[in-house]
Amino acid sequence: MALGGDWDTDAYGPADIDAAEAAIEAALDCGIDTFDHADIYRRGKAEAVFGEVLARTPGLRERIVLQTKCGIRLAAGERPGIYDLRGATILRRVEESLERLRTDAIDVLLLHRPDPLADPEDIAAALTSLREQGIVRRFGVSNMNAAQIARLQRHLAFPLVANQLEMSLDRRDWLEDGVLVNTPAAAAGGFPSGTVEYCLDHGVRLQAWGALAQGRFTGRQESPAERATARLVRGLAEAKGTTPETVLLWWLQRHPARIAPVVGSGRPERIRACRDAALREPDLTHEEWYDLWLTARGAPLP
Ligand SMILES: NC(=O)c1ccc[n+]([C@@H]2O[C@H](COP(=O)([O-])OP(=O)(O)OC[C@H]3O[C@@H](n4cnc5c(N)ncnc54)[C@H](OP(=O)(O)O)[C@@H]3O)[C@@H](O)[C@H]2O)c1
């Protein structure tokens, strides 16, 4: 999402392509080979600059896993943004993504957000057609709850493989949901109960967007709990011979769902700071994992 220049213009230039190339190279150097896109990122320019790098780098496409998303229509003029998961729209959006990415196949397509008007049978027909034509290999969803995933899955002859949700040491409601059971605070949680468990039981890999909490524990902390957590993160990083960014990502990866963090930085140095999350097993004890959670939570468990 960080690639392709600013959000408000349609044009990109050579510097944007070079920046994308530097980010991709930094990721590959760290053993990161999966790249997360969406048709809307930077109004298509994120895919476009990525496609330019693919076109000028022989062999790169075969070395990577390319994921993109469709289903959001951005605001345009007076018209606010809406969601659109009609089958015909999915087919058209995928075609456009292929053109921008300069490739003939997408490895994973995620449905970006649930569209209340969408018909699961219509969606399933579009996904099945994309699969049969070899245009998309696997499918998943994003920002969906267990019931929505199960409902779509009933119409598909192949498994949904991923659900991308906002999850981080800052965005913890997916964990709170599990421990506030039978407490008055449960109703205020807001996270769709049972979604993590559904994904674990059905082989739907959880992917965490916002995994670095936009820097809230690695340089941009504001509240006392954020500052205390940042100190703890730094201390653990030093003790383990790694970076604070890695500790944040390990905290997600250490969960039994082996949550896959999606790193949103476009800066090579910050991408490199995530290296050990790709190359080392999460090195956090049971107690250290809870220390991180409870410090960020700023309150004891029920
Ligand atoms: N499925 C969805 O609905 C959805 C929604 C949003 C995002 N996503 C995906 O998830 C990815 C990650 O999401 P995200 O970008 O929100 O999360 P993130 O990885 O937590 O945050 C990355 C952003 O935070 C900045 N940042 C990180 N550490 C910083 C620090 N110490 N000081 C200052 N700035 C810092 C980065 O700036 P620099 O670039 O300068 O490093 C970048 O702008 C996106 O790229 C996208 O692929 C998906």
The ligand as an SDF file (V2000), in Angstrom:
LIG
                    3D

 48 52  0  0  0  0  0  0  0  0999 V2000
   -7.2490   -5.5570    4.2920 N   0  0  0  0  0  0  0  0  0  0  0  0
   -7.3650   -4.2850    4.6270 C   0  0  0  0  0  0  0  0  0  0  0  0
   -8.4730   -3.7600    4.8040 O   0  0  0  0  0  0  0  0  0  0  0  0
   -6.1300   -3.4720    4.7840 C   0  0  0  0  0  0  0  0  0  0  0  0
   -6.1820   -2.1730    5.3300 C   0  0  0  0  0  0  0  0  0  0  0  0
   -4.9970   -1.4570    5.4670 C   0  0  0  0  0  0  0  0  0  0  0  0
   -3.8000   -2.0370    5.0770 C   0  0  0  0  0  0  0  0  0  0  0  0
   -3.7700   -3.2930    4.5320 N   0  0  0  0  0  0  0  0  0  0  0  0
   -2.4980   -3.9540    4.1250 C   0  0  0  0  0  0  0  0  0  0  0  0
   -1.6960   -4.1130    5.2510 O   0  0  0  0  0  0  0  0  0  0  0  0
   -0.4370   -3.4570    5.0660 C   0  0  0  0  0  0  0  0  0  0  0  0
    0.0280   -2.9140    6.3890 C   0  0  0  0  0  0  0  0  0  0  0  0
   -0.9130   -1.9920    6.8830 O   0  0  0  0  0  0  0  0  0  0  0  0
   -0.4740   -0.6120    7.5040 P   0  0  0  0  0  0  0  0  0  0  0  0
    0.3780    0.1100    6.5330 O   0  0  0  0  0  0  0  0  0  0  0  0
   -1.6900    0.0190    8.0170 O   0  0  0  0  0  0  0  0  0  0  0  0
    0.3410   -1.0840    8.7590 O   0  0  0  0  0  0  0  0  0  0  0  0
    1.7570   -1.0180    9.4510 P   0  0  0  0  0  0  0  0  0  0  0  0
    2.7160   -1.9300    8.8080 O   0  0  0  0  0  0  0  0  0  0  0  0
    1.4690   -1.1920   10.8780 O   0  0  0  0  0  0  0  0  0  0  0  0
    2.2230    0.5010    9.2820 O   0  0  0  0  0  0  0  0  0  0  0  0
    3.0130    0.9370    8.2270 C   0  0  0  0  0  0  0  0  0  0  0  0
    2.9840    2.4440    8.2380 C   0  0  0  0  0  0  0  0  0  0  0  0
    3.4460    2.9100    9.4930 O   0  0  0  0  0  0  0  0  0  0  0  0
    4.6080    3.6980    9.3100 C   0  0  0  0  0  0  0  0  0  0  0  0
    5.5550    3.3940   10.3810 N   0  0  0  0  0  0  0  0  0  0  0  0
    5.8830    2.1710   10.8610 C   0  0  0  0  0  0  0  0  0  0  0  0
    6.7660    2.3010   11.8750 N   0  0  0  0  0  0  0  0  0  0  0  0
    6.9890    3.6230   12.0240 C   0  0  0  0  0  0  0  0  0  0  0  0
    7.7820    4.3970   12.9090 C   0  0  0  0  0  0  0  0  0  0  0  0
    8.5410    3.8450   13.8630 N   0  0  0  0  0  0  0  0  0  0  0  0
    7.7800    5.7280   12.7720 N   0  0  0  0  0  0  0  0  0  0  0  0
    7.0510    6.3120   11.8170 C   0  0  0  0  0  0  0  0  0  0  0  0
    6.2570    5.6330   10.9350 N   0  0  0  0  0  0  0  0  0  0  0  0
    6.2200    4.3050   11.0540 C   0  0  0  0  0  0  0  0  0  0  0  0
    5.1550    3.3200    7.9570 C   0  0  0  0  0  0  0  0  0  0  0  0
    5.8770    4.4020    7.4230 O   0  0  0  0  0  0  0  0  0  0  0  0
    7.1490    4.1720    6.4580 P   0  0  0  0  0  0  0  0  0  0  0  0
    6.5970    3.7430    5.1120 O   0  0  0  0  0  0  0  0  0  0  0  0
    7.7740    5.4960    6.4490 O   0  0  0  0  0  0  0  0  0  0  0  0
    8.0060    3.1100    7.0600 O   0  0  0  0  0  0  0  0  0  0  0  0
    3.8950    3.0210    7.1740 C   0  0  0  0  0  0  0  0  0  0  0  0
    3.3060    4.2250    6.7220 O   0  0  0  0  0  0  0  0  0  0  0  0
   -0.6860   -2.4400    3.9600 C   0  0  0  0  0  0  0  0  0  0  0  0
    0.4740   -2.1640    3.2340 O   0  0  0  0  0  0  0  0  0  0  0  0
   -1.6880   -3.1760    3.1130 C   0  0  0  0  0  0  0  0  0  0  0  0
   -1.0020   -4.0810    2.2670 O   0  0  0  0  0  0  0  0  0  0  0  0
   -4.9100   -4.0040    4.4000 C   0  0  0  0  0  0  0  0  0  0  0  0
  1  2  1  0
  2  3  2  0
  2  4  1  0
  4  5  1  0
  4 48  2  0
  5  6  2  0
  6  7  1  0
  7  8  2  0
  8  9  1  0
  8 48  1  0
  9 10  1  0
  9 46  1  0
 10 11  1  0
 11 12  1  0
 11 44  1  0
 12 13  1  0
 13 14  1  0
 14 15  2  0
 14 16  1  0
 14 17  1  0
 17 18  1  0
 18 19  2  0
 18 20  1  0
 18 21  1  0
 21 22  1  0
 22 23  1  0
 23 24  1  0
 23 42  1  0
 24 25  1  0
 25 26  1  0
 25 36  1  0
 26 27  1  0
 26 35  1  0
 27 28  2  0
 28 29  1  0
 29 30  1  0
 29 35  2  0
 30 31  1  0
 30 32  2  0
 32 33  1  0
 33 34  2  0
 34 35  1  0
 36 37  1  0
 36 42  1  0
 37 38  1  0
 38 39  2  0
 38 40  1  0
 38 41  1  0
 42 43  1  0
 44 45  1  0
 44 46  1  0
 46 47  1  0
M  CHG  2   8   1  16  -1
M  END
$$$$
